[in-house]
Amino acid sequence: MQTILIVTVSLHVLVGVFWAGSTFALSRTGAAGVEQLAIPQLGAAVVAVLTGAVLWRFFQNGPLGTSGKILAVGIACALLAGGVQAVLGLRTIRRLGRAEPAEAGRLRGRLAIAQRVAAALLTVTVISMAAARYV
């Protein structure tokens, strides 16, 4: 059981760092390179959510205490961030591929906004994971 826990935590942290880090980088660069990172980013988001669910199952027994409530806020923000990136991001990337240059700038701006919103949500997620341990 201990080995499963170590592997799950390690995988959760690894993909979470990639997801949040790539989101922060894309939000600061105006979504430059988002076409290459969107699918790996969303793959990391899925793995982070799935491993997070396994960890929740390991550690959350019974009614939620303060720590569990803080983690629940982080979970909600992570799910919203993934939703923003999946719905707004993928749809806009598809349109960007066949857009004329004038529209491409507007679409790239929309992608940057989606990444900034996701970055803010993932910031709350990361803070909640760090804070929940010490509450």
MODELLER restraints for C-alpha pairs under 7 A, 6 or more apart:
rsr = mdl.restraints
at = mdl.atoms
rsr.add(forms.Gaussian(group=physical.xy_distance, feature=features.Distance(at['CA:8:A'], at['CA:51:A']), mean=5.99, stdev=0.5))
rsr.add(forms.Gaussian(group=physical.xy_distance, feature=features.Distance(at['CA:12:A'], at['CA:48:A']), mean=5.08, stdev=0.5))
rsr.add(forms.Gaussian(group=physical.xy_distance, feature=features.Distance(at['CA:12:A'], at['CA:51:A']), mean=5.51, stdev=0.5))
rsr.add(forms.Gaussian(group=physical.xy_distance, feature=features.Distance(at['CA:12:A'], at['CA:52:A']), mean=6.46, stdev=0.5))
rsr.add(forms.Gaussian(group=physical.xy_distance, feature=features.Distance(at['CA:15:A'], at['CA:44:A']), mean=5.04, stdev=0.5))
rsr.add(forms.Gaussian(group=physical.xy_distance, feature=features.Distance(at['CA:15:A'], at['CA:47:A']), mean=6.86, stdev=0.5))
rsr.add(forms.Gaussian(group=physical.xy_distance, feature=features.Distance(at['CA:15:A'], at['CA:48:A']), mean=5.85, stdev=0.5))
rsr.add(forms.Gaussian(group=physical.xy_distance, feature=features.Distance(at['CA:16:A'], at['CA:44:A']), mean=6.79, stdev=0.5))
rsr.add(forms.Gaussian(group=physical.xy_distance, feature=features.Distance(at['CA:16:A'], at['CA:48:A']), mean=5.61, stdev=0.5))
rsr.add(forms.Gaussian(group=physical.xy_distance, feature=features.Distance(at['CA:19:A'], at['CA:41:A']), mean=5.37, stdev=0.5))
rsr.add(forms.Gaussian(group=physical.xy_distance, feature=features.Distance(at['CA:19:A'], at['CA:44:A']), mean=5.74, stdev=0.5))
rsr.add(forms.Gaussian(group=physical.xy_distance, feature=features.Distance(at['CA:19:A'], at['CA:45:A']), mean=6.07, stdev=0.5))
rsr.add(forms.Gaussian(group=physical.xy_distance, feature=features.Distance(at['CA:20:A'], at['CA:119:A']), mean=6.88, stdev=0.5))
rsr.add(forms.Gaussian(group=physical.xy_distance, feature=features.Distance(at['CA:20:A'], at['CA:122:A']), mean=6.24, stdev=0.5))
rsr.add(forms.Gaussian(group=physical.xy_distance, feature=features.Distance(at['CA:23:A'], at['CA:115:A']), mean=5.87, stdev=0.5))
rsr.add(forms.Gaussian(group=physical.xy_distance, feature=features.Distance(at['CA:23:A'], at['CA:118:A']), mean=6.97, stdev=0.5))
rsr.add(forms.Gaussian(group=physical.xy_distance, feature=features.Distance(at['CA:23:A'], at['CA:119:A']), mean=5.68, stdev=0.5))
rsr.add(forms.Gaussian(group=physical.xy_distance, feature=features.Distance(at['CA:24:A'], at['CA:119:A']), mean=5.49, stdev=0.5))
rsr.add(forms.Gaussian(group=physical.xy_distance, feature=features.Distance(at['CA:26:A'], at['CA:32:A']), mean=6.36, stdev=0.5))
rsr.add(forms.Gaussian(group=physical.xy_distance, feature=features.Distance(at['CA:26:A'], at['CA:34:A']), mean=6.78, stdev=0.5))
rsr.add(forms.Gaussian(group=physical.xy_distance, feature=features.Distance(at['CA:26:A'], at['CA:115:A']), mean=6.35, stdev=0.5))
rsr.add(forms.Gaussian(group=physical.xy_distance, feature=features.Distance(at['CA:27:A'], at['CA:112:A']), mean=5.55, stdev=0.5))
rsr.add(forms.Gaussian(group=physical.xy_distance, feature=features.Distance(at['CA:27:A'], at['CA:115:A']), mean=4.92, stdev=0.5))
rsr.add(forms.Gaussian(group=physical.xy_distance, feature=features.Distance(at['CA:27:A'], at['CA:116:A']), mean=4.80, stdev=0.5))
rsr.add(forms.Gaussian(group=physical.xy_distance, feature=features.Distance(at['CA:27:A'], at['CA:119:A']), mean=6.93, stdev=0.5))
rsr.add(forms.Gaussian(group=physical.xy_distance, feature=features.Distance(at['CA:30:A'], at['CA:109:A']), mean=6.75, stdev=0.5))
rsr.add(forms.Gaussian(group=physical.xy_distance, feature=features.Distance(at['CA:30:A'], at['CA:112:A']), mean=4.79, stdev=0.5))
rsr.add(forms.Gaussian(group=physical.xy_distance, feature=features.Distance(at['CA:31:A'], at['CA:108:A']), mean=6.60, stdev=0.5))
rsr.add(forms.Gaussian(group=physical.xy_distance, feature=features.Distance(at['CA:31:A'], at['CA:111:A']), mean=6.02, stdev=0.5))
rsr.add(forms.Gaussian(group=physical.xy_distance, feature=features.Distance(at['CA:31:A'], at['CA:112:A']), mean=4.78, stdev=0.5))
rsr.add(forms.Gaussian(group=physical.xy_distance, feature=features.Distance(at['CA:35:A'], at['CA:93:A']), mean=6.56, stdev=0.5))
rsr.add(forms.Gaussian(group=physical.xy_distance, feature=features.Distance(at['CA:42:A'], at['CA:86:A']), mean=6.97, stdev=0.5))
rsr.add(forms.Gaussian(group=physical.xy_distance, feature=features.Distance(at['CA:45:A'], at['CA:82:A']), mean=6.36, stdev=0.5))
rsr.add(forms.Gaussian(group=physical.xy_distance, feature=features.Distance(at['CA:66:A'], at['CA:135:A']), mean=6.81, stdev=0.5))
rsr.add(forms.Gaussian(group=physical.xy_distance, feature=features.Distance(at['CA:67:A'], at['CA:132:A']), mean=4.59, stdev=0.5))
rsr.add(forms.Gaussian(group=physical.xy_distance, feature=features.Distance(at['CA:67:A'], at['CA:133:A']), mean=6.79, stdev=0.5))
rsr.add(forms.Gaussian(group=physical.xy_distance, feature=features.Distance(at['CA:67:A'], at['CA:135:A']), mean=5.82, stdev=0.5))
rsr.add(forms.Gaussian(group=physical.xy_distance, feature=features.Distance(at['CA:70:A'], at['CA:128:A']), mean=5.70, stdev=0.5))
rsr.add(forms.Gaussian(group=physical.xy_distance, feature=features.Distance(at['CA:70:A'], at['CA:132:A']), mean=5.85, stdev=0.5))
rsr.add(forms.Gaussian(group=physical.xy_distance, feature=features.Distance(at['CA:71:A'], at['CA:128:A']), mean=5.65, stdev=0.5))
rsr.add(forms.Gaussian(group=physical.xy_distance, feature=features.Distance(at['CA:71:A'], at['CA:129:A']), mean=6.10, stdev=0.5))
rsr.add(forms.Gaussian(group=physical.xy_distance, feature=features.Distance(at['CA:71:A'], at['CA:132:A']), mean=6.22, stdev=0.5))
rsr.add(forms.Gaussian(group=physical.xy_distance, feature=features.Distance(at['CA:74:A'], at['CA:124:A']), mean=6.07, stdev=0.5))
rsr.add(forms.Gaussian(group=physical.xy_distance, feature=features.Distance(at['CA:74:A'], at['CA:125:A']), mean=3.92, stdev=0.5))
rsr.add(forms.Gaussian(group=physical.xy_distance, feature=features.Distance(at['CA:74:A'], at['CA:128:A']), mean=5.32, stdev=0.5))
rsr.add(forms.Gaussian(group=physical.xy_distance, feature=features.Distance(at['CA:74:A'], at['CA:129:A']), mean=6.91, stdev=0.5))
rsr.add(forms.Gaussian(group=physical.xy_distance, feature=features.Distance(at['CA:75:A'], at['CA:125:A']), mean=6.59, stdev=0.5))
rsr.add(forms.Gaussian(group=physical.xy_distance, feature=features.Distance(at['CA:77:A'], at['CA:121:A']), mean=5.07, stdev=0.5))
rsr.add(forms.Gaussian(group=physical.xy_distance, feature=features.Distance(at['CA:77:A'], at['CA:122:A']), mean=6.47, stdev=0.5))
rsr.add(forms.Gaussian(group=physical.xy_distance, feature=features.Distance(at['CA:77:A'], at['CA:124:A']), mean=6.77, stdev=0.5))
rsr.add(forms.Gaussian(group=physical.xy_distance, feature=features.Distance(at['CA:77:A'], at['CA:125:A']), mean=5.94, stdev=0.5))
rsr.add(forms.Gaussian(group=physical.xy_distance, feature=features.Distance(at['CA:78:A'], at['CA:121:A']), mean=6.44, stdev=0.5))
rsr.add(forms.Gaussian(group=physical.xy_distance, feature=features.Distance(at['CA:78:A'], at['CA:122:A']), mean=5.79, stdev=0.5))
rsr.add(forms.Gaussian(group=physical.xy_distance, feature=features.Distance(at['CA:78:A'], at['CA:125:A']), mean=5.99, stdev=0.5))
rsr.add(forms.Gaussian(group=physical.xy_distance, feature=features.Distance(at['CA:81:A'], at['CA:118:A']), mean=4.34, stdev=0.5))
rsr.add(forms.Gaussian(group=physical.xy_distance, feature=features.Distance(at['CA:81:A'], at['CA:121:A']), mean=5.76, stdev=0.5))
rsr.add(forms.Gaussian(group=physical.xy_distance, feature=features.Distance(at['CA:81:A'], at['CA:122:A']), mean=6.55, stdev=0.5))
rsr.add(forms.Gaussian(group=physical.xy_distance, feature=features.Distance(at['CA:84:A'], at['CA:114:A']), mean=6.28, stdev=0.5))
rsr.add(forms.Gaussian(group=physical.xy_distance, feature=features.Distance(at['CA:84:A'], at['CA:118:A']), mean=6.51, stdev=0.5))
rsr.add(forms.Gaussian(group=physical.xy_distance, feature=features.Distance(at['CA:85:A'], at['CA:114:A']), mean=6.38, stdev=0.5))
rsr.add(forms.Gaussian(group=physical.xy_distance, feature=features.Distance(at['CA:85:A'], at['CA:115:A']), mean=6.86, stdev=0.5))
rsr.add(forms.Gaussian(group=physical.xy_distance, feature=features.Distance(at['CA:85:A'], at['CA:118:A']), mean=6.83, stdev=0.5))
rsr.add(forms.Gaussian(group=physical.xy_distance, feature=features.Distance(at['CA:88:A'], at['CA:114:A']), mean=6.63, stdev=0.5))
rsr.add(forms.Gaussian(group=physical.xy_distance, feature=features.Distance(at['CA:89:A'], at['CA:111:A']), mean=5.94, stdev=0.5))
rsr.add(forms.Gaussian(group=physical.xy_distance, feature=features.Distance(at['CA:89:A'], at['CA:114:A']), mean=6.69, stdev=0.5))
rsr.add(forms.Gaussian(group=physical.xy_distance, feature=features.Distance(at['CA:92:A'], at['CA:107:A']), mean=6.42, stdev=0.5))
rsr.add(forms.Gaussian(group=physical.xy_distance, feature=features.Distance(at['CA:92:A'], at['CA:111:A']), mean=6.86, stdev=0.5))
rsr.add(forms.Gaussian(group=physical.xy_distance, feature=features.Distance(at['CA:96:A'], at['CA:104:A']), mean=5.73, stdev=0.5))
rsr.add(forms.Gaussian(group=physical.xy_distance, feature=features.Distance(at['CA:96:A'], at['CA:107:A']), mean=6.31, stdev=0.5))
